[in-house]
């Protein structure tokens, strides 16, 4: 109605400044009305749902989400789910959900986790803790579900190259153990707490230590629950994201006699050492014998050298007149008699040869 009136007015009076200003105001007003109707149509569904469920999100809030690059559908659905589930958390507000969304968090997952924790009635989980867990990269809903329904972990894992945990008792017998660990998520330690790998490593260490401290493998076979009791008493779940509910020994088998094998290896090593020492002593004896032989030969050479001086001394004695011919023959007769006596004594010392 206004536009035809303004057009007829301009046609009658001509294009004066007043009429042009009026026409501009009418165009701007029309654009504002069209924009309002468009925004109302775009957010009407979310606004009416918010009003009917008591989520407390108005049209201006929805418009502000658009400018802040936040999906209104995510925030509205999250608030509606929280209000319908009667989540009484003072920090659970629209701006807090928007901040978590802008930080890269998963708003629907956080709301579902809060609802699951609230329905369980035994799990204490606040909105701040849930958002912190979500931003830390962990699945907060899965953590809540693990708190409600404990999870079973095989130790060692099924896809592990080792099929069992091997430990040796004090009597030297090897035992092969497979265990199952039931854990429950500890939401207060989920941020910064160790993961499943740490739980498995600690349980494996506790099982090996418990078997190693047993006096005999028969005691372990008679009472396998002693392993579980010893491991649980060590509080292996400290500073981890899980709480150990129970440790069950699934299977235990007897392996090889490691103690006997080690003793045999030690005996073999001792034998080799003794042989090496004996060989060293034999080599030293041979070296000493060769040194003695060399000494004997050297003494024999000195004797021969000394005997070679005897004829020279005799000839010198003949020249100087200190030794006569008669005295020389007496000396030769004495030497011959001595050699004869020596040969006779050698013949008497020889053992008789066996009869042919």
C-alpha positions in Angstrom: 0.0 0.0 0.0 2.8 2.4 0.8 4.8 1.8 -2.4 1.9 2.6 -4.8 1.1 5.7 -2.7 4.7 6.9 -2.9 4.9 6.2 -6.6 1.6 8.1 -7.3 2.9 10.9 -5.1 6.2 11.2 -7.0 4.2 11.1 -10.3 2.0 14.0 -9.2 4.5 16.2 -7.6 7.6 15.3 -9.4 10.9 13.9 -8.1 11.7 16.2 -5.2 14.2 15.4 -2.4 11.4 14.8 0.2 9.7 12.2 -2.0 13.1 10.4 -2.8 13.9 10.3 1.0 10.5 8.8 1.7 11.0 6.2 -1.0 14.5 5.3 0.4 13.1 4.9 3.9 10.3 2.7 2.6 12.9 0.4 0.8 15.1 0.1 3.9 12.1 -0.7 6.1 11.0 -3.3 3.6 14.5 -4.9 3.6 14.5 -5.0 7.4 11.1 -6.6 7.4 12.1 -9.2 4.8 15.4 -9.9 6.7 13.5 -10.3 10.0 11.0 -12.7 8.4 13.8 -14.7 6.9 15.7 -15.0 10.1 12.5 -15.8 12.0 11.7 -18.5 9.4 15.3 -19.9 9.7 15.4 -20.1 13.5 11.7 -20.5 14.2 12.0 -24.3 14.5 14.9 -24.1 17.0 13.4 -21.2 18.9 10.0 -22.9 19.3 11.7 -26.1 20.5 13.8 -24.1 23.0 10.7 -22.4 24.3 8.6 -25.6 24.6 11.4 -27.5 26.4 12.7 -24.7 28.6 16.2 -24.6 27.1 16.3 -20.8 27.5 17.7 -19.9 24.1 16.1 -16.8 22.4 16.1 -15.5 18.8 18.9 -13.1 19.5 21.0 -15.9 21.0 20.4 -17.9 17.8 21.3 -14.9 15.7 24.5 -14.4 17.7 25.5 -18.0 17.2 25.3 -17.5 13.4 27.7 -14.5 13.6 30.0 -16.5 15.9 30.1 -19.4 13.4 28.4 -21.8 15.8 25.8 -24.2 14.5 22.6 -23.4 16.4 21.2 -26.9 15.8 24.1 -28.4 17.9 23.7 -26.1 20.8 19.9 -26.2 20.9 19.8 -30.0 20.7 22.4 -30.2 23.5 20.6 -27.9 25.8 17.3 -29.7 25.1 18.8 -33.1 25.9 20.3 -31.7 29.1 17.1 -30.1 30.2 15.0 -33.2 29.4 17.4 -35.4 31.3 17.3 -33.0 34.3 21.0 -32.3 34.3 21.5 -30.0 37.3 24.9 -28.5 36.7 25.4 -24.7 37.2 28.2 -24.6 34.6 26.0 -26.1 31.9 25.0 -23.0 30.0 24.5 -21.9 26.4 27.7 -19.8 26.4 29.7 -22.7 27.9 28.5 -25.1 25.1 29.4 -22.5 22.5 32.9 -22.1 24.0 33.3 -25.9 24.0 32.1 -26.1 20.4 34.5 -23.3 19.3 37.4 -25.1 21.1 36.8 -28.1 18.8 34.9 -30.2 21.3 32.2 -32.7 20.6 29.1 -31.2 22.3 26.6 -34.0 21.6 29.1 -36.6 23.0 29.6 -34.5 26.2 25.9 -34.2 26.7 25.3 -37.9 26.2 28.1 -38.7 28.6 26.6 -36.4 31.3 23.2 -38.1 30.7 24.7 -41.5 31.1 26.5 -40.6 34.2 23.4 -39.0 35.7 21.3 -42.1 34.9 23.9 -44.4 36.5 23.6 -42.4 39.8 26.9 -43.8 41.1 29.2 -41.8 38.8 30.2 -38.3 39.7 30.9 -36.4 36.5 30.6 -32.6 36.1 30.3 -30.6 32.9 33.8 -29.1 33.5 35.3 -32.6 33.8 33.4 -33.9 30.8 34.6 -31.1 28.6 38.2 -31.4 29.8 38.2 -35.1 29.0 36.7 -34.5 25.6 39.3 -31.8 24.7 42.1 -34.1 26.0 41.3 -36.4 23.1 39.6 -39.2 25.0 36.1 -40.6 24.3 34.2 -39.3 27.4 31.1 -41.4 26.6 33.2 -44.6 26.3 34.8 -43.7 29.6 31.4 -43.4 31.3 30.3 -46.7 29.7 33.5 -48.4 31.0 32.7 -47.1 34.5 29.2 -48.6 34.3 30.2 -51.8 32.5 33.8 -52.9 33.5 36.1 -53.9 30.7 38.1 -57.1 30.4 41.8 -56.9 29.2 43.7 -60.0 28.2 47.3 -60.1 29.6 49.1 -60.6 27.3 46.9 -59.3 24.5 45.5 -61.7 21.9 47.3 -59.9 19.1 50.6 -60.0 21.0 53.5 -62.1 19.7 53.9 -63.6 23.2 51.1 -66.1 24.0 51.8 -66.2 27.8 53.7 -64.5 30.6 56.8 -66.7 31.5 58.2 -66.7 35.0 60.5 -69.0 37.0 59.9 -70.1 40.6 62.8 -70.5 43.0 63.0 -74.2 42.3 63.9 -73.4 38.7 60.6 -74.5 37.0 59.2 -72.2 34.4 55.4 -71.4 34.5 53.4 -69.9 31.6 50.5 -67.8 32.8 47.7 -66.1 31.0 45.5 -63.6 32.9 42.4 -61.5 32.5 42.2 -58.1 34.1 38.8 -56.4 34.7 39.1 -52.7 34.8 36.8 -49.8 35.3 37.4 -46.2 34.1 38.5 -43.7 36.8 37.0 -40.5 35.5 39.0 -38.3 38.0 42.3 -39.8 36.7 41.3 -40.0 33.1 43.2 -36.8 32.3 46.9 -37.4 32.6 46.5 -41.0 33.8 48.2 -43.9 32.2 46.4 -46.0 29.6 45.8 -49.7 29.2 49.4 -50.5 28.1 50.6 -49.4 31.5 48.1 -51.6 33.3 49.1 -54.6 31.3 52.8 -53.9 31.9 52.3 -53.5 35.6 50.1 -56.7 35.9 52.7 -58.7 33.9 55.5 -57.4 36.2 53.5 -58.3 39.3 52.7 -61.8 38.0 56.4 -62.5 37.2 57.5 -61.1 40.6 54.9 -63.1 42.5 55.9 -66.4 40.8 59.6 -65.6 41.2 59.2 -65.2 44.9 57.5 -68.6 45.4 59.6 -71.3 46.9 58.2 -74.0 44.6 56.1 -74.0 41.4 53.8 -76.6 43.0 52.5 -74.0 45.5 51.6 -71.8 42.6 49.8 -74.6 40.8 48.0 -75.5 44.0 46.8 -71.9 44.7 46.8 -69.8 41.6 44.8 -67.1 43.5 47.9 -66.3 45.4 49.1 -64.5 42.3 46.0 -62.4 42.1 46.1 -61.5 45.8 49.8 -60.5 45.6 49.2 -58.4 42.5 46.1 -56.6 43.8 47.9 -55.8 47.0 50.4 -53.7 45.1 47.9 -51.1 44.0 49.0 -51.3 40.3 46.2 -48.9 39.2 47.7 -45.8 40.9 48.2 -42.9 38.6 46.3 -44.6 35.8 43.0 -43.9 34.1 41.5 -47.2 35.2 40.7 -49.0 38.5 41.5 -52.7 38.7 38.4 -54.6 39.8 39.8 -58.1 39.6 42.7 -60.2 38.2 41.8 -63.7 37.2 44.3 -66.4 36.2 42.8 -67.8 33.0 45.5 -70.5 32.4 48.7 -71.7 33.9 51.1 -74.3 32.4 54.4 -75.8 33.4 57.3 -75.0 31.1 60.9 -76.2 31.0 63.3 -76.7 33.9 65.2 -73.4 33.6 67.2 -74.0 36.8 68.6 -77.4 35.6 69.5 -75.8 32.2 71.3 -73.0 33.9 73.2 -75.4 36.2 74.2 -77.5 33.2 75.3 -74.4 31.3 77.3 -73.2 34.4 78.9 -76.7 34.8 79.9 -76.6 31.1 81.3 -73.1 31.6 83.3 -74.3 34.7 84.6 -77.3 32.7 85.8 -75.0 30.0 87.5 -72.7 32.5 89.2 -75.7 34.2 90.4 -77.0 30.8 91.8 -73.7 29.9 93.6 -73.4 33.2 95.0 -77.0 32.9 96.1 -76.2 29.3 97.8 -73.2 30.7 99.6 -75.2 33.3 100.6 -77.8 30.7 102.0 -75.1 28.5 103.9 -73.7 31.4 105.3 -77.1 32.2 106.4 -77.7 28.6 108.0 -74.3 28.5 109.8 -75.1 31.8 110.9 -78.5 30.4 112.3 -76.9 27.3 114.1 -74.4 29.4 115.6 -77.2 31.5 116.7 -79.0 28.3 118.3 -75.9 27.0 120.1 -75.5 30.4 121.3 -79.1 30.2 122.6 -78.6 26.7 124.3 -75.5 27.8 125.9 -77.3 30.7 126.9 -80.2 28.4 128.5 -77.7 26.0 130.4 -76.2 28.9 131.6 -79.7 30.0 132.8 -80.5 26.4 134.6 -77.2 26.4 136.2 -77.9 29.7 137.2 -81.5 28.6 138.8 -80.0 25.5 141.1 -78.1 27.9 142.4 -81.3 29.5 144.7 -82.4 26.6 146.1 -78.9 26.5 146.9 -79.0 30.2 148.5 -82.4 29.9 150.7 -81.3 27.0 151.6 -78.2 28.9 152.5 -80.3 31.9 154.8 -82.5 29.6 156.5 -79.4 28.2 157.1 -77.9 31.6 158.2 -81.2 33.2 155.5 -81.2 35.8 154.1 -84.5 34.5 156.1 -87.6 33.6 155.3 -90.4 31.2 154.9 -92.9 34.0 152.5 -90.7 35.9 150.5 -90.2 32.6 150.1 -94.0 32.1 149.0 -94.4 35.7 146.4 -91.7 35.1 145.2 -93.5 31.9 145.0 -96.8 33.7 142.9 -95.2 36.5 140.5 -93.7 33.9 140.2 -97.1 32.2 139.5 -98.8 35.4 136.9 -96.2 36.3 135.1 -96.6 32.9 135.1 -100.4 33.3 133.5 -100.2 36.7 130.9 -97.8 35.4 130.0 -100.0 32.5 129.8 -103.0 34.8 127.4 -101.1 37.1 125.2 -100.1 34.2 124.9 -103.7 33.0 123.9 -104.8 36.5 121.2 -102.1 36.7 119.6 -103.2 33.4 116.4 -105.3 33.8 116.5 -108.8 32.1 114.7 -109.0 28.8 111.6 -111.2 28.7 112.1 -114.7 27.3 111.2 -115.2 23.7 
